[in-house]
Every structure is written in C-alpha cells, then in structure tokens.
Amino acid sequence: MNYFNYNKGTLYSEGVAIKDIASENATPFYCYSSDAFISNINKLKKAFNEISPKICYSTKSNSNLSILKLLNKEGAGADVVSVGELKKSLLAGINPSEIVFSGVGKTEEEIEFAISNKIFQINAESVSELHTINKIAKSLNIRQQVSIRINPDIIGDTHKNISTGGLGDKFGIPFSDVKDLFFNNSSFADIEISGIAFHIGSQIKTIEPFTKVFKKTSELIKEVNRDRQIIKFLDIGGGFGVDYENNTQEFPLNEYVDLIKKFFDVKALKIILEPGRYISWNAGILVTKVLYIKIHGNKKFIITDCGMNDFMRPALYEGFHKIIPLIEIQSTEKISTDVVGPICETTDKLISIDEFYDVKEGDLLAVLNTGAYGSSMSSNYNVRPLIDEVLISKDTYRIVRKRQTFEESILQET
Ligand SMILES: Cc1ncc(COP(=O)(O)O)c(C=O)c1O
C-alpha cells in the first residue's frame, strides 16, 4: 500500500502536495502520513484480533512524540530500549502498564526509573541483569514483572546486521540456561519472573524462523508450566518484514497468527508484540534536493542535501530505498548513477542504480519508505543539524520536530 502517490504528476500524501511543504520548509525533511500509521496498526490489530495481544510499538523505529501519541490513540503501548524512549513514551501519554523495556545493557538508573514508574514488564537479557533488577525492586519494595529474553540460537532470514537470535549475537540468555532460572530462582525472590521474550531480528520475511523459535519455546513453556503456571506472558518481539523493492507488506500475518495458535495456549498465555518497522516504514518519506550533478568517466553522481547522518540505513546495512521525484519526470537516463549525500564518507550513498530519472540540479526527490529507522537513527555527524519532521493529516500538515539551529546543536559543548 502506498501512502505517497502522484496526482496529476505531483506527489501527494492524503490531501497535501509534498512540493508545497518543501516550498515552506528547508530540505531535507522527513514527511509522515498519519493515515499510514493508523492503517498499519489497525491492520495488525485486525490480524491478531483473535489473540488480543498487547501491542507494544517498538519506539526505536520512529520515536517522534506525535507519532507515539497517534499510535497510543489507536491502542498501542510501547517497547522501549532506553530510559529516553521510556520517558518519551510516558510523555506521549502511554500508560506504564502498556510498556515493556528490552535492551542488553540497561543501567541501574534506567532500571530504577522503570520500576518506580511501574511499567508492565522488563525483559532481562543476562543473569547479572536479573540480579540488578532484583536488588532495585527490593529496595523500592515493588514486585516487578520480569520476562527472560531467550537467545534461541535461531537465525532469521535477514541481513546479518539486524539478526539478533543467534548464539553469536549479544542478545538474550542462552536457551540452555533459561529453564533453570524458573526453578532455581531463590536469588530473585523480590521479582516476579513470569514471562519469556524473544526477538530474533528485524525484517524477517518468512515464518520459517518463527516456526523454529515457537517450537523450541513452546516445549520450554510446557516443561516449566507442568505443575503450575509459572510462565504467564509470552513476548514474541517484532521483526515482521516488508518489501522495500515492491512497496508491499509481504509478511504473512495470518499464517503467523495460526502458528501462534498452533504452538501456544493463547487463552492461558498473554501474548505481547513489539512491532516497529511494520507500523512505520511506509508512513514516511525523506524529501531532499539535488544540489549538484557531475560525471566521472562513465559514472554519474547526483549529489543531494541529505546525508547518512539524516538517514543511516543504506550506509549501515545496505538498506534499499527507491527514490522518486516530487514532480513526475517521464524521461530516464541509462547510466551508472550514484545518488549520494554531502558527508565525507564513501558509504554516504542513498542508491547505486543503472538507470535513473533525468533530474536537474534544484529538483526535489523523495526517498521512499523511510518512516522506520530513519529519523530515529539520525545524528549530528559533520556538525549537521537534526532536520524537520512533518506530519500530514488529511489536508494539512504540521511540524512535529523542528530543525535544530547550529546553536542548539552545540548547546552542550563548552
Ligand atoms: C527487542 C526488539 N523488539 C522489537 C524490535 C522491532 O523490530 P521491527 O522493527 O523489525 O519490528 C526490535 C528491533 O530491533 C528489537 O530489538
């Protein structure tokens, strides 16, 4: 489903022409569609209806406050991985009882903040972390619900840099050590260890790897719950893949739901989801201007004003993103072309392509499907400011993050 489409040759989202936003604001900027976020979360809600899971939107994919608010209105809680994400989620009005806290390196201060704010669940990723959570819970006299994030040693069909379920990855507690934690838990008397969590990676396109994890996990749950129900919560993470090349949400959600029902007693277990990309990916574009065009022998470079500090995915893990002009261009040129940014790094490249639109200097382009892991990964590298984010809703748009000034970007420096 496309939420950014041409209407008489001009790119629109909902009722707003993107070129009008560009004429009122400096490029580059992120531009989001409210409708896309709402449709995506509702698609998930519909597919999982029978199971009625807690949907904790993975805020790392796009943590803009207005987006968190928008999704919360549609019933989403939050999956956070830092006290910063947790504070933003609370600020956006998300009820602590709808928040789960994952992450391999939570500090004592972060854990204390989470427990004192009575969040629903902390996903512990090491035995040492369990000791820390227990110590802090005891001192606060709050019995925190904790899930063990398992490392199932199962690799998803995804890029190695976003795979998190193998033993060679830093995430979770090795599967073979987990059962013992439920039975020999006298050192953790001040917390409630009553859940299992996993997240085997992002951008997983098939359900095969999930089948393997579900099988392994369901056997563990059966064993642990043999005499009484110790495990009450099952957090199955996120990771639903999308198709960046064809702009489709290809992950077989219905098959996935059937798989959950096949392996788990969904009446006895509360299922928790942590989807990020599936909700935000096609809800955003990155608008950029062509600064210069130059030819090096047989190679054309289109130099834009958007750098890898604004959008990391291509440089970080070879993320593919289509680029289209804001005003439709019919003619293309067959020449090896790199669309690049201004950053002093060779990997500062949006795309390498053999045929591209015959764009001119000054033209505006849209980098598609940049709603997930776009703005949330941006930085001030090369002393460039964080850029505007705008949110379209029907016939209007508003700025939901203002571009940093130079002075703001160096405020903390002396
Ligand atoms: C623990 C955890 N949960 C959920 C997610 C969201 O993944 P996705 O955006 O692929 O749904 C991530 C992403 O890395 C994660 O690390």
The ligand as an SDF file (V2000), in Angstrom:
LIG
                    3D

 16 16  0  0  0  0  0  0  0  0999 V2000
   13.7920   -6.1030   21.2390 C   0  0  0  0  0  0  0  0  0  0  0  0
   13.2220   -5.5700   19.9690 C   0  0  0  0  0  0  0  0  0  0  0  0
   11.8810   -5.6050   19.8110 N   0  0  0  0  0  0  0  0  0  0  0  0
   11.3000   -5.1300   18.6900 C   0  0  0  0  0  0  0  0  0  0  0  0
   12.0510   -4.6040   17.6540 C   0  0  0  0  0  0  0  0  0  0  0  0
   11.3360   -4.0860   16.4400 C   0  0  0  0  0  0  0  0  0  0  0  0
   11.6720   -4.7600   15.3070 O   0  0  0  0  0  0  0  0  0  0  0  0
   10.9190   -4.4460   13.9450 P   0  0  0  0  0  0  0  0  0  0  0  0
   11.0320   -3.0000   13.7080 O   0  0  0  0  0  0  0  0  0  0  0  0
   11.6440   -5.2440   12.9390 O   0  0  0  0  0  0  0  0  0  0  0  0
    9.5070   -4.8910   14.1200 O   0  0  0  0  0  0  0  0  0  0  0  0
   13.4390   -4.5680   17.7810 C   0  0  0  0  0  0  0  0  0  0  0  0
   14.2630   -4.0450   16.6790 C   0  0  0  0  0  0  0  0  0  0  0  0
   15.4310   -4.1560   16.5840 O   0  0  0  0  0  0  0  0  0  0  0  0
   14.0450   -5.0600   18.9590 C   0  0  0  0  0  0  0  0  0  0  0  0
   15.3650   -5.0280   19.1310 O   0  0  0  0  0  0  0  0  0  0  0  0
  1  2  1  0
  2  3  1  0
  2 15  2  0
  3  4  2  0
  4  5  1  0
  5  6  1  0
  5 12  2  0
  6  7  1  0
  7  8  1  0
  8  9  2  0
  8 10  1  0
  8 11  1  0
 12 13  1  0
 12 15  1  0
 13 14  2  0
 15 16  1  0
M  END
$$$$
